[in-house]
Amino acid sequence: MIRVLIADDEALMRTGIRLILENAEDIEVVAEAGDGREAAAACRAQDIDVALLDIQMPTRDGIAAAEDITRLSPRTCVVMLTAFGEEASVTRALRAGASGFLLKDTGPADLIRAVQLAAKGEPVLAPRITRQLLHRHVQSGRDTEAALRRTEDLTPAERDVLRLLGTGLSNAEIAGQLHLSAGTIKAHISRILTRTGCANRVQAAVLAHDAGLLTDLTDH
C-alpha cells in the first residue's frame, strides 16, 4: 500500500482528496494536517510514502514543510498542490526538495495516477506547471558555468539520460528512446543524482536546462 499524507488548511479540500484517493486499491491515506508544522511532524512520526502539501498554509507553509520533510524524512516523496499562476512558489518549492507539482483542479484519475507515480520515484509535473516553470526559469537566467561543472563527471550515457529526463519523460519512456531496460535507466538516474548533487529528478531536469543539454522550450 502507498501511504499518503494530505496537508491543506482547508478541511473540505483534504476531504475531497481523501475521497478520491480512497477509490484506489493501492493507496491509503494515513494522516492529514492543517499546516506545514503538523505535516512535517506526521512524516517524522510514521512511514509516509507520498506527502501532498498545499503551498499556502498557515503557521508553516508547504515550502517550509517540504524542506523539513526532505531533510528529516528523506524516504517521503513530496508533491506540492498549487494553484495555476504560482510559478514563483513552484520554483521555491523545487529548491526546497519537492519532487512533484499538481494543480488543485487535477482530475480524480490523474490525481491517483500521480500518487502512484510519485511512490515509484517517477516525475509528477502538471503540463501547465512544467511549461510555466521552464519559461520562468529560462527568463530569469541560468548559471550555465556552474551547471556544466556539476555535469562534467557524467558519462556520455548518463548525459543522454539526463537530457531526456529534462524533457519530462518517465523511466519507461527514456528506456524506449535509448533502447535500454527500465532498470538500467533507474540505475543511471540514481548515479546522476549522486554525481550532480540533485535531491530529485525535478532538480536534475532543471540542471539539464541550465547545462544547455536541451533546446530552449519556451517557444514550443
C-alpha positions as YAML, in Angstrom:
chain: A
units: angstrom
residues:
- id: 1
  name: MET
  ca: [0.00, 0.00, 0.00]
- id: 2
  name: ILE
  ca: [1.09, 3.57, -0.75]
- id: 3
  name: ARG
  ca: [0.87, 5.54, 2.49]
- id: 4
  name: VAL
  ca: [-0.20, 9.14, 1.90]
- id: 5
  name: LEU
  ca: [-0.30, 12.34, 3.94]
- id: 6
  name: ILE
  ca: [-2.63, 15.16, 2.87]
- id: 7
  name: ALA
  ca: [-1.76, 18.65, 4.15]
- id: 8
  name: ASP
  ca: [-4.09, 21.57, 3.42]
- id: 9
  name: ASP
  ca: [-5.54, 24.23, 5.69]
- id: 10
  name: GLU
  ca: [-8.98, 23.73, 4.12]
- id: 11
  name: ALA
  ca: [-10.73, 20.72, 5.63]
- id: 12
  name: LEU
  ca: [-13.05, 20.45, 2.63]
- id: 13
  name: MET
  ca: [-10.08, 20.16, 0.26]
- id: 14
  name: ARG
  ca: [-8.50, 17.44, 2.42]
- id: 15
  name: THR
  ca: [-11.75, 15.52, 2.50]
- id: 16
  name: GLY
  ca: [-12.16, 15.73, -1.26]
- id: 17
  name: ILE
  ca: [-8.64, 14.48, -1.92]
- id: 18
  name: ARG
  ca: [-9.07, 11.67, 0.62]
- id: 19
  name: LEU
  ca: [-12.31, 10.51, -1.01]
- id: 20
  name: ILE
  ca: [-10.63, 10.42, -4.42]
- id: 21
  name: LEU
  ca: [-7.55, 8.54, -3.24]
- id: 22
  name: GLU
  ca: [-9.56, 6.01, -1.25]
- id: 23
  name: ASN
  ca: [-11.01, 4.78, -4.56]
- id: 24
  name: ALA
  ca: [-7.58, 3.34, -5.40]
- id: 25
  name: GLU
  ca: [-6.91, -0.15, -4.06]
- id: 26
  name: ASP
  ca: [-3.19, 0.51, -3.54]
- id: 27
  name: ILE
  ca: [-3.44, 3.88, -1.74]
- id: 28
  name: GLU
  ca: [-4.11, 4.52, 1.94]
- id: 29
  name: VAL
  ca: [-4.44, 7.99, 3.44]
- id: 30
  name: VAL
  ca: [-2.80, 7.54, 6.84]
- id: 31
  name: ALA
  ca: [-2.52, 11.16, 8.00]
- id: 32
  name: GLU
  ca: [-3.90, 14.66, 7.49]
- id: 33
  name: ALA
  ca: [-2.51, 18.02, 8.52]
- id: 34
  name: GLY
  ca: [-3.81, 21.57, 8.56]
- id: 35
  name: ASP
  ca: [-0.43, 23.31, 8.35]
- id: 36
  name: GLY
  ca: [3.19, 22.66, 7.47]
- id: 37
  name: ARG
  ca: [4.34, 22.05, 11.02]
- id: 38
  name: GLU
  ca: [1.76, 19.29, 11.51]
- id: 39
  name: ALA
  ca: [2.71, 17.79, 8.15]
- id: 40
  name: ALA
  ca: [6.42, 17.57, 8.97]
- id: 41
  name: ALA
  ca: [5.64, 16.10, 12.40]
- id: 42
  name: ALA
  ca: [3.39, 13.45, 10.87]
- id: 43
  name: CYS
  ca: [6.11, 12.41, 8.41]
- id: 44
  name: ARG
  ca: [8.59, 12.06, 11.25]
- id: 45
  name: ALA
  ca: [6.16, 10.07, 13.39]
- id: 46
  name: GLN
  ca: [5.22, 7.44, 10.81]
- id: 47
  name: ASP
  ca: [6.22, 6.00, 7.45]
- id: 48
  name: ILE
  ca: [4.78, 8.21, 4.71]
- id: 49
  name: ASP
  ca: [5.44, 7.34, 1.07]
- id: 50
  name: VAL
  ca: [3.89, 10.43, -0.51]
- id: 51
  name: ALA
  ca: [3.14, 13.78, 1.14]
- id: 52
  name: LEU
  ca: [0.67, 16.01, -0.71]
- id: 53
  name: LEU
  ca: [1.33, 19.56, 0.53]
- id: 54
  name: ASP
  ca: [-0.62, 22.69, -0.22]
- id: 55
  name: ILE
  ca: [1.82, 25.53, -0.86]
- id: 56
  name: GLN
  ca: [-0.21, 28.16, 1.02]
- id: 57
  name: MET
  ca: [-0.75, 27.11, 4.64]
- id: 58
  name: PRO
  ca: [-0.63, 29.00, 7.97]
- id: 59
  name: THR
  ca: [1.97, 28.64, 10.72]
- id: 60
  name: ARG
  ca: [4.48, 26.96, 8.42]
- id: 61
  name: ASP
  ca: [3.72, 26.85, 4.69]
- id: 62
  name: GLY
  ca: [4.10, 23.91, 2.36]
- id: 63
  name: ILE
  ca: [7.51, 25.00, 1.09]
- id: 64
  name: ALA
  ca: [8.97, 25.19, 4.60]
- id: 65
  name: ALA
  ca: [7.35, 21.83, 5.34]
- id: 66
  name: ALA
  ca: [8.92, 20.37, 2.19]
- id: 67
  name: GLU
  ca: [12.35, 21.47, 3.44]
- id: 68
  name: ASP
  ca: [11.72, 19.80, 6.81]
- id: 69
  name: ILE
  ca: [10.38, 16.59, 5.29]
- id: 70
  name: THR
  ca: [13.11, 16.12, 2.69]
- id: 71
  name: ARG
  ca: [15.74, 16.71, 5.38]
- id: 72
  name: LEU
  ca: [14.26, 14.64, 8.21]
- id: 73
  name: SER
  ca: [12.17, 12.07, 6.30]
- id: 74
  name: PRO
  ca: [14.10, 11.56, 3.03]
- id: 75
  name: ARG
  ca: [12.13, 8.44, 2.08]
- id: 76
  name: THR
  ca: [8.98, 10.55, 1.71]
- id: 77
  name: CYS
  ca: [8.24, 11.93, -1.76]
- id: 78
  name: VAL
  ca: [6.86, 15.47, -1.53]
- id: 79
  name: VAL
  ca: [4.27, 16.59, -4.09]
- id: 80
  name: MET
  ca: [3.07, 20.18, -3.94]
- id: 81
  name: LEU
  ca: [-0.54, 21.18, -4.56]
- id: 82
  name: THR
  ca: [-0.66, 24.56, -6.23]
- id: 83
  name: ALA
  ca: [-3.00, 26.96, -7.98]
- id: 84
  name: PHE
  ca: [-2.30, 27.94, -11.57]
- id: 85
  name: GLY
  ca: [-0.11, 31.03, -11.78]
- id: 86
  name: GLU
  ca: [2.03, 30.43, -8.69]
- id: 87
  name: GLU
  ca: [5.24, 29.93, -10.69]
- id: 88
  name: ALA
  ca: [7.41, 31.75, -8.13]
- id: 89
  name: SER
  ca: [6.19, 29.44, -5.38]
- id: 90
  name: VAL
  ca: [6.79, 26.42, -7.57]
- id: 91
  name: THR
  ca: [10.40, 27.49, -8.10]
- id: 92
  name: ARG
  ca: [10.89, 27.90, -4.35]
- id: 93
  name: ALA
  ca: [9.33, 24.51, -3.69]
- id: 94
  name: LEU
  ca: [11.66, 22.92, -6.22]
- id: 95
  name: ARG
  ca: [14.66, 24.31, -4.39]
- id: 96
  name: ALA
  ca: [13.16, 23.02, -1.12]
- id: 97
  name: GLY
  ca: [13.27, 19.46, -2.44]
- id: 98
  name: ALA
  ca: [9.75, 18.91, -3.77]
- id: 99
  name: SER
  ca: [9.73, 16.26, -6.46]
- id: 100
  name: GLY
  ca: [6.33, 16.92, -7.99]
- id: 101
  name: PHE
  ca: [3.69, 19.56, -8.60]
- id: 102
  name: LEU
  ca: [-0.04, 19.18, -9.16]
- id: 103
  name: LEU
  ca: [-2.69, 21.77, -9.85]
- id: 104
  name: LYS
  ca: [-5.59, 21.78, -7.41]
- id: 105
  name: ASP
  ca: [-8.02, 21.23, -10.27]
- id: 106
  name: THR
  ca: [-6.34, 17.96, -11.28]
- id: 107
  name: GLY
  ca: [-8.95, 15.32, -12.16]
- id: 108
  name: PRO
  ca: [-9.53, 12.28, -9.92]
- id: 109
  name: ALA
  ca: [-7.89, 9.73, -12.23]
- id: 110
  name: ASP
  ca: [-4.85, 11.97, -12.77]
- id: 111
  name: LEU
  ca: [-4.51, 12.56, -9.03]
- id: 112
  name: ILE
  ca: [-4.49, 8.83, -8.30]
- id: 113
  name: ARG
  ca: [-2.01, 8.19, -11.09]
- id: 114
  name: ALA
  ca: [0.23, 10.99, -9.85]
- id: 115
  name: VAL
  ca: [0.42, 9.50, -6.36]
- id: 116
  name: GLN
  ca: [1.22, 6.08, -7.82]
- id: 117
  name: LEU
  ca: [3.98, 7.57, -9.98]
- id: 118
  name: ALA
  ca: [5.41, 9.60, -7.11]
- id: 119
  name: ALA
  ca: [5.63, 6.49, -4.94]
- id: 120
  name: LYS
  ca: [7.78, 4.90, -7.66]
- id: 121
  name: GLY
  ca: [10.06, 7.91, -7.91]
- id: 122
  name: GLU
  ca: [8.61, 8.96, -11.26]
- id: 123
  name: PRO
  ca: [8.16, 12.64, -12.17]
- id: 124
  name: VAL
  ca: [4.86, 14.29, -11.27]
- id: 125
  name: LEU
  ca: [4.55, 17.55, -13.16]
- id: 126
  name: ALA
  ca: [1.29, 19.02, -14.38]
- id: 127
  name: PRO
  ca: [1.99, 20.05, -18.01]
- id: 128
  name: ARG
  ca: [0.81, 23.63, -17.49]
- id: 129
  name: ILE
  ca: [3.10, 24.00, -14.48]
- id: 130
  name: THR
  ca: [6.04, 22.49, -16.34]
- id: 131
  name: ARG
  ca: [5.70, 24.96, -19.21]
- id: 132
  name: GLN
  ca: [5.40, 27.98, -16.91]
- id: 133
  name: LEU
  ca: [8.20, 26.77, -14.65]
- id: 134
  name: LEU
  ca: [10.62, 26.31, -17.53]
- id: 135
  name: HIS
  ca: [9.64, 29.64, -19.06]
- id: 136
  name: ARG
  ca: [10.20, 31.46, -15.77]
- id: 137
  name: HIS
  ca: [13.46, 29.63, -15.16]
- id: 138
  name: VAL
  ca: [14.88, 30.49, -18.58]
- id: 139
  name: GLN
  ca: [13.67, 34.09, -18.40]
- id: 140
  name: SER
  ca: [15.34, 34.56, -15.01]
- id: 141
  name: GLY
  ca: [18.68, 33.48, -16.42]
- id: 142
  name: ARG
  ca: [20.73, 30.36, -15.93]
- id: 143
  name: ASP
  ca: [24.15, 29.75, -14.41]
- id: 144
  name: THR
  ca: [25.48, 27.63, -17.25]
- id: 145
  name: GLU
  ca: [29.05, 27.56, -16.00]
- id: 146
  name: ALA
  ca: [28.06, 26.17, -12.60]
- id: 147
  name: ALA
  ca: [25.71, 23.64, -14.22]
- id: 148
  name: LEU
  ca: [28.45, 22.44, -16.57]
- id: 149
  name: ARG
  ca: [30.76, 21.89, -13.61]
- id: 150
  name: ARG
  ca: [28.11, 19.77, -11.91]
- id: 151
  name: THR
  ca: [27.63, 17.61, -15.02]
- id: 152
  name: GLU
  ca: [31.24, 17.27, -16.14]
- id: 153
  name: ASP
  ca: [31.76, 13.90, -14.42]
- id: 154
  name: LEU
  ca: [28.77, 12.26, -16.09]
- id: 155
  name: THR
  ca: [29.39, 9.55, -18.65]
- id: 156
  name: PRO
  ca: [28.03, 10.03, -22.20]
- id: 157
  name: ALA
  ca: [25.24, 7.56, -21.39]
- id: 158
  name: GLU
  ca: [24.32, 9.44, -18.24]
- id: 159
  name: ARG
  ca: [24.26, 12.72, -20.16]
- id: 160
  name: ASP
  ca: [21.85, 11.17, -22.65]
- id: 161
  name: VAL
  ca: [19.60, 10.06, -19.80]
- id: 162
  name: LEU
  ca: [19.78, 13.49, -18.14]
- id: 163
  name: ARG
  ca: [18.89, 15.20, -21.41]
- id: 164
  name: LEU
  ca: [15.76, 13.06, -21.83]
- id: 165
  name: LEU
  ca: [14.90, 13.36, -18.15]
- id: 166
  name: GLY
  ca: [14.92, 17.11, -18.68]
- id: 167
  name: THR
  ca: [12.08, 16.80, -21.19]
- id: 168
  name: GLY
  ca: [9.85, 15.24, -18.51]
- id: 169
  name: LEU
  ca: [9.93, 11.67, -19.81]
- id: 170
  name: SER
  ca: [9.30, 8.75, -17.45]
- id: 171
  name: ASN
  ca: [11.84, 5.98, -16.91]
- id: 172
  name: ALA
  ca: [9.96, 3.73, -19.32]
- id: 173
  name: GLU
  ca: [9.87, 6.44, -22.00]
- id: 174
  name: ILE
  ca: [13.58, 7.16, -21.59]
- id: 175
  name: ALA
  ca: [14.29, 3.43, -21.84]
- id: 176
  name: GLY
  ca: [12.33, 3.29, -25.07]
- id: 177
  name: GLN
  ca: [14.21, 6.23, -26.55]
- id: 178
  name: LEU
  ca: [17.62, 4.79, -25.69]
- id: 179
  name: HIS
  ca: [16.73, 1.11, -26.26]
- id: 180
  name: LEU
  ca: [17.70, 0.17, -22.72]
- id: 181
  name: SER
  ca: [15.85, -1.54, -19.88]
- id: 182
  name: ALA
  ca: [13.89, 0.46, -17.31]
- id: 183
  name: GLY
  ca: [16.18, -0.97, -14.62]
- id: 184
  name: THR
  ca: [19.24, 0.39, -16.39]
- id: 185
  name: ILE
  ca: [17.65, 3.82, -16.66]
- id: 186
  name: LYS
  ca: [16.76, 3.79, -12.97]
- id: 187
  name: ALA
  ca: [20.39, 2.96, -12.13]
- id: 188
  name: HIS
  ca: [21.65, 5.75, -14.40]
- id: 189
  name: ILE
  ca: [19.32, 8.28, -12.75]
- id: 190
  name: SER
  ca: [20.45, 7.23, -9.28]
- id: 191
  name: ARG
  ca: [24.07, 7.84, -10.27]
- id: 192
  name: ILE
  ca: [23.17, 11.14, -11.95]
- id: 193
  name: LEU
  ca: [21.51, 12.43, -8.77]
- id: 194
  name: THR
  ca: [24.52, 11.40, -6.67]
- id: 195
  name: ARG
  ca: [27.13, 12.90, -9.01]
- id: 196
  name: THR
  ca: [25.32, 16.18, -9.60]
- id: 197
  name: GLY
  ca: [24.10, 16.72, -6.04]
- id: 198
  name: CYS
  ca: [20.45, 16.92, -7.12]
- id: 199
  name: ALA
  ca: [17.88, 15.94, -4.50]
- id: 200
  name: ASN
  ca: [15.43, 14.56, -7.05]
- id: 201
  name: ARG
  ca: [14.77, 14.20, -10.76]
- id: 202
  name: VAL
  ca: [12.93, 17.52, -10.99]
- id: 203
  name: GLN
  ca: [16.05, 19.36, -9.85]
- id: 204
  name: ALA
  ca: [18.02, 17.24, -12.32]
- id: 205
  name: ALA
  ca: [15.67, 18.34, -15.10]
- id: 206
  name: VAL
  ca: [16.33, 21.99, -14.31]
- id: 207
  name: LEU
  ca: [20.07, 21.25, -14.22]
- id: 208
  name: ALA
  ca: [19.79, 19.75, -17.71]
- id: 209
  name: HIS
  ca: [18.34, 23.04, -18.93]
- id: 210
  name: ASP
  ca: [20.98, 25.10, -17.15]
- id: 211
  name: ALA
  ca: [23.76, 23.00, -18.66]
- id: 212
  name: GLY
  ca: [22.39, 23.56, -22.15]
- id: 213
  name: LEU
  ca: [21.56, 19.90, -22.74]
- id: 214
  name: LEU
  ca: [18.17, 20.81, -24.15]
- id: 215
  name: THR
  ca: [16.97, 23.29, -26.72]
- id: 216
  name: ASP
  ca: [15.01, 26.23, -25.35]
- id: 217
  name: LEU
  ca: [11.46, 25.02, -24.72]
- id: 218
  name: THR
  ca: [9.86, 28.40, -24.22]
- id: 219
  name: ASP
  ca: [8.98, 28.74, -27.90]
- id: 220
  name: HIS
  ca: [7.12, 25.40, -28.07]
...
